[in-house]
């Protein structure tokens, strides 16, 4: 199931009130609670389906200390291959897929020009084998992100592609039990009609937007469709899953250079 992810069009996010800040300062720092509740994967129409946490590759049960890096340049080259074939309706010479086909939750992001303006970002919290997953989401993020028109052939040479592999999922104790710049967060909450909603930001979003934790949480609530006023009492009802990602970015120029050298 696909979910919109990462980038945001610049939002106005309110500064926390003095009362909220005072309450937050008085709250003790929290530890992580590793529980076994099911995870809910957001679907584009707002529905949620239950997904066991053991289907989320890299979920940290307290013993996963692996720091082996998985994301690699070949994954970016593959995404550019897929997009180029689609835009030009051609079959490029096939290169061997010299990267693992292990399952991971993943996101593919397309940005454009030197300003790196977002052009599309879609992924999944369900662990998918990388060969199929990258093929699917390279296309989905380029053509099916409802926030943007589909990427065109004229834009191809100006693109930058990022692949994010999500790992080390942990259930946060509360809405502040995560670190800006280190963790992505995925929230679950009930809206005004009692329907469960979810929303996520990848780890880089909060720092890129220069948000603190409360601003990030409030932005996610708005992204998830919550329209009522937000205070600490409501924030404490939110379920937060924090995670980390391995991210790598390459430009189209990098891709062309690598293809000319046979991806070596």
C-alpha positions as CSV (number, residue, x, y, z in Angstrom):
1,X,0.0,0.0,0.0
2,X,1.4,3.4,-1.0
3,X,1.6,6.5,1.1
4,X,2.7,10.0,0.4
5,X,5.7,10.8,2.4
6,X,8.1,13.3,2.8
7,X,8.3,16.7,1.3
8,X,5.8,19.4,2.0
9,X,4.9,22.6,0.3
10,X,6.0,25.3,2.7
11,X,3.5,25.4,5.5
12,X,2.7,27.9,8.2
13,X,3.1,26.1,11.4
14,X,2.1,27.9,14.6
15,X,4.6,28.4,17.4
16,X,3.6,26.5,20.5
17,X,1.9,28.6,23.2
18,X,3.6,29.5,26.4
19,X,1.3,27.1,28.2
20,X,2.3,24.2,25.9
21,X,6.0,25.1,26.2
22,X,5.7,25.2,30.0
23,X,4.0,21.8,30.1
24,X,6.6,20.3,27.8
25,X,9.5,21.5,29.9
26,X,7.9,20.0,33.0
27,X,7.5,16.6,31.4
28,X,10.4,14.1,32.2
29,X,12.3,12.6,29.3
30,X,10.8,9.4,28.2
31,X,12.2,6.0,27.3
32,X,11.1,3.8,24.4
33,X,8.3,1.3,24.9
34,X,8.7,-1.7,22.6
35,X,5.3,-3.2,22.4
36,X,3.7,-5.6,20.0
37,X,0.8,-3.7,18.6
38,X,0.0,-3.9,14.9
39,X,1.0,-1.2,12.6
40,X,-1.4,0.6,10.3
41,X,-0.4,1.3,6.8
42,X,-1.8,4.5,5.2
43,X,-3.6,4.2,1.9
44,X,-4.0,7.2,-0.4
45,X,-7.8,7.5,0.3
46,X,-7.3,7.8,4.0
47,X,-8.1,4.2,4.9
48,X,-5.8,2.2,7.1
49,X,-5.0,-1.5,7.1
50,X,-3.4,-3.3,10.0
51,X,0.1,-4.6,9.4
52,X,2.0,-6.6,12.0
53,X,5.2,-5.0,13.1
54,X,7.2,-8.1,12.2
55,X,6.4,-7.2,8.5
56,X,8.4,-4.0,8.9
57,X,12.0,-4.9,8.2
58,X,14.4,-3.5,10.7
59,X,11.9,-3.1,13.6
60,X,14.0,-2.8,16.6
61,X,13.2,-5.4,19.3
62,X,16.1,-4.3,21.4
63,X,18.7,-6.7,19.9
64,X,19.1,-5.3,16.4
65,X,22.5,-3.6,16.5
66,X,23.3,-3.9,12.8
67,X,24.8,-0.9,11.2
68,X,25.5,-2.4,7.8
69,X,24.6,0.0,5.1
70,X,22.2,-1.3,2.4
71,X,21.3,1.6,0.2
72,X,23.8,2.0,-2.7
73,X,24.2,4.1,-6.0
74,X,23.0,1.2,-8.1
75,X,19.5,1.6,-6.7
76,X,19.4,5.2,-7.9
77,X,20.6,4.2,-11.3
78,X,17.9,1.6,-11.5
79,X,15.2,4.2,-10.7
80,X,16.5,6.5,-13.4
81,X,16.5,3.5,-15.8
82,X,12.9,2.8,-15.0
83,X,11.8,6.5,-15.4
84,X,13.8,6.9,-18.6
85,X,12.2,3.9,-20.2
86,X,8.7,5.1,-19.3
87,X,9.2,8.7,-20.5
88,X,10.9,7.8,-23.8
89,X,9.1,4.5,-24.4
90,X,12.4,2.7,-25.1
91,X,14.2,-0.3,-23.9
92,X,17.6,0.6,-22.5
93,X,20.4,-2.0,-22.5
94,X,19.7,-3.9,-19.3
95,X,22.4,-3.7,-16.6
96,X,22.7,-6.4,-13.9
97,X,21.0,-5.5,-10.6
98,X,24.0,-5.5,-8.4
99,X,22.2,-4.8,-5.2
100,X,20.3,-6.9,-2.7
101,X,16.7,-8.0,-3.3
102,X,16.0,-8.1,0.5
103,X,12.7,-6.7,1.6
104,X,12.5,-3.2,3.1
105,X,10.0,-0.4,3.6
106,X,11.1,2.2,1.1
107,X,10.4,5.6,-0.4
108,X,11.5,7.1,-3.8
109,X,11.7,10.9,-4.1
110,X,12.2,13.0,-7.2
111,X,13.4,16.6,-6.9
112,X,14.2,19.1,-9.6
113,X,16.8,21.8,-10.4
114,X,19.5,23.2,-8.1
115,X,16.8,24.3,-5.6
116,X,15.8,20.6,-5.3
117,X,12.1,21.4,-5.5
118,X,10.0,18.4,-4.7
119,X,8.4,16.7,-7.8
120,X,7.1,13.5,-6.2
121,X,7.6,11.3,-3.2
122,X,5.7,8.0,-2.6
123,X,6.6,4.9,-0.7
124,X,5.4,2.1,1.5
125,X,5.7,0.9,5.1
126,X,5.3,-2.7,4.0
127,X,8.6,-4.4,3.4
128,X,9.0,-5.1,-0.3
129,X,11.7,-6.9,-2.2
130,X,13.9,-4.1,-3.5
131,X,13.9,-5.0,-7.2
132,X,10.2,-4.9,-7.4
133,X,9.7,-2.2,-4.8
134,X,12.0,0.3,-6.5
135,X,10.5,-0.4,-9.9
136,X,7.0,0.3,-8.6
137,X,7.7,3.4,-6.6
138,X,10.1,5.0,-9.1
139,X,7.1,5.1,-11.3
140,X,4.4,5.9,-8.7
141,X,6.4,8.8,-7.2
142,X,7.0,10.3,-10.7
143,X,3.5,10.0,-12.0
144,X,1.0,9.4,-9.2
145,X,1.8,11.9,-6.4
146,X,-1.5,13.8,-6.3
147,X,0.2,17.0,-5.1
148,X,2.0,17.4,-8.5
149,X,1.5,16.9,-12.2
150,X,3.3,13.9,-13.7
151,X,7.0,14.4,-14.4
152,X,7.6,15.1,-18.1
153,X,10.3,14.1,-20.6
154,X,11.6,17.7,-20.6
155,X,12.3,17.6,-16.9
156,X,14.3,14.3,-16.9
157,X,17.8,15.9,-17.3
158,X,17.1,18.2,-14.3
159,X,16.0,15.6,-11.8
160,X,17.6,14.3,-8.6
161,X,16.5,10.9,-7.3
162,X,16.6,9.8,-3.7
163,X,16.0,6.3,-2.3
164,X,15.2,6.0,1.4
165,X,15.2,2.5,3.1
166,X,13.4,2.6,6.4
167,X,14.8,0.7,9.3
168,X,14.9,0.5,13.1
169,X,11.2,1.0,13.8
170,X,10.4,1.8,17.5
171,X,7.2,2.6,19.2
172,X,7.7,6.0,20.9
173,X,6.4,6.5,24.4
174,X,4.8,9.8,23.5
175,X,4.8,12.5,20.8
176,X,8.1,13.9,22.0
177,X,10.1,10.6,22.2
178,X,12.1,11.2,19.0
179,X,14.9,13.3,17.7
180,X,14.7,16.0,14.9
181,X,17.1,15.1,12.1
182,X,17.5,11.5,13.3
183,X,14.1,10.0,13.2
184,X,11.2,9.9,10.8
185,X,7.9,9.7,12.5
186,X,4.6,8.1,11.6
187,X,1.6,9.1,13.6
188,X,-1.8,7.4,14.1
189,X,-4.7,9.4,15.5
190,X,-8.5,9.6,15.5
191,X,-10.1,12.6,13.7
192,X,-13.2,14.5,14.6
193,X,-15.4,11.8,13.2
194,X,-13.7,9.0,15.1
195,X,-11.8,7.6,12.0
196,X,-8.3,6.4,12.4
197,X,-5.8,8.4,10.3
198,X,-2.1,8.2,9.7
199,X,0.6,10.5,8.3
200,X,4.4,10.4,8.1
201,X,7.5,12.6,7.5
202,X,10.8,11.1,6.6
203,X,13.8,12.0,8.9
204,X,15.0,14.9,6.9
205,X,11.7,16.8,6.7
206,X,11.6,18.5,10.1
207,X,15.1,19.8,9.9
208,X,14.7,21.0,6.4
209,X,11.6,22.9,7.4
210,X,13.3,24.1,10.6
211,X,10.5,22.7,12.7
212,X,10.7,21.6,16.3
213,X,8.9,18.5,17.6
214,X,5.6,20.2,18.3
215,X,5.5,22.0,15.0
216,X,6.3,18.7,13.2
217,X,3.5,16.8,15.0
218,X,1.0,19.6,14.3
219,X,2.0,19.7,10.7
220,X,1.5,16.0,10.4
221,X,-1.9,16.2,12.0
222,X,-3.0,18.8,9.4
223,X,-1.5,16.6,6.7
224,X,-3.6,13.8,8.0
225,X,-6.7,15.9,7.7
226,X,-7.2,17.0,11.3
227,X,-8.9,20.4,11.3
228,X,-9.7,21.2,14.9
229,X,-7.6,23.1,17.4
230,X,-4.5,21.2,18.6
231,X,-3.3,21.3,22.2
232,X,-1.1,19.1,24.4
233,X,-4.1,17.1,25.6
234,X,-4.8,16.0,22.1
235,X,-1.1,15.5,21.2
236,X,-0.9,13.0,24.1
237,X,-3.5,10.8,22.4
238,X,-1.4,10.3,19.3
239,X,0.4,7.0,18.7
240,X,3.9,7.7,17.3
241,X,6.3,5.3,15.6
242,X,9.8,6.5,15.1
243,X,12.2,5.1,12.5
244,X,15.4,5.8,10.8
245,X,16.3,5.7,7.1
246,X,19.3,5.1,4.9
247,X,19.1,7.7,2.2
248,X,21.1,8.3,-0.9
249,X,20.7,10.9,-3.7
250,X,22.0,11.1,-7.2
251,X,21.4,13.5,-10.1
252,X,20.6,12.7,-13.7
253,X,24.2,13.7,-14.6
254,X,25.5,11.2,-12.1
255,X,23.3,8.5,-13.6
256,X,24.4,9.2,-17.2
257,X,28.1,9.1,-16.1
258,X,27.5,5.8,-14.4
259,X,25.6,4.3,-17.3
260,X,28.4,5.3,-19.7
261,X,30.8,3.4,-17.4
262,X,28.6,0.4,-17.1
263,X,27.5,1.2,-13.6
264,X,31.0,0.7,-12.2
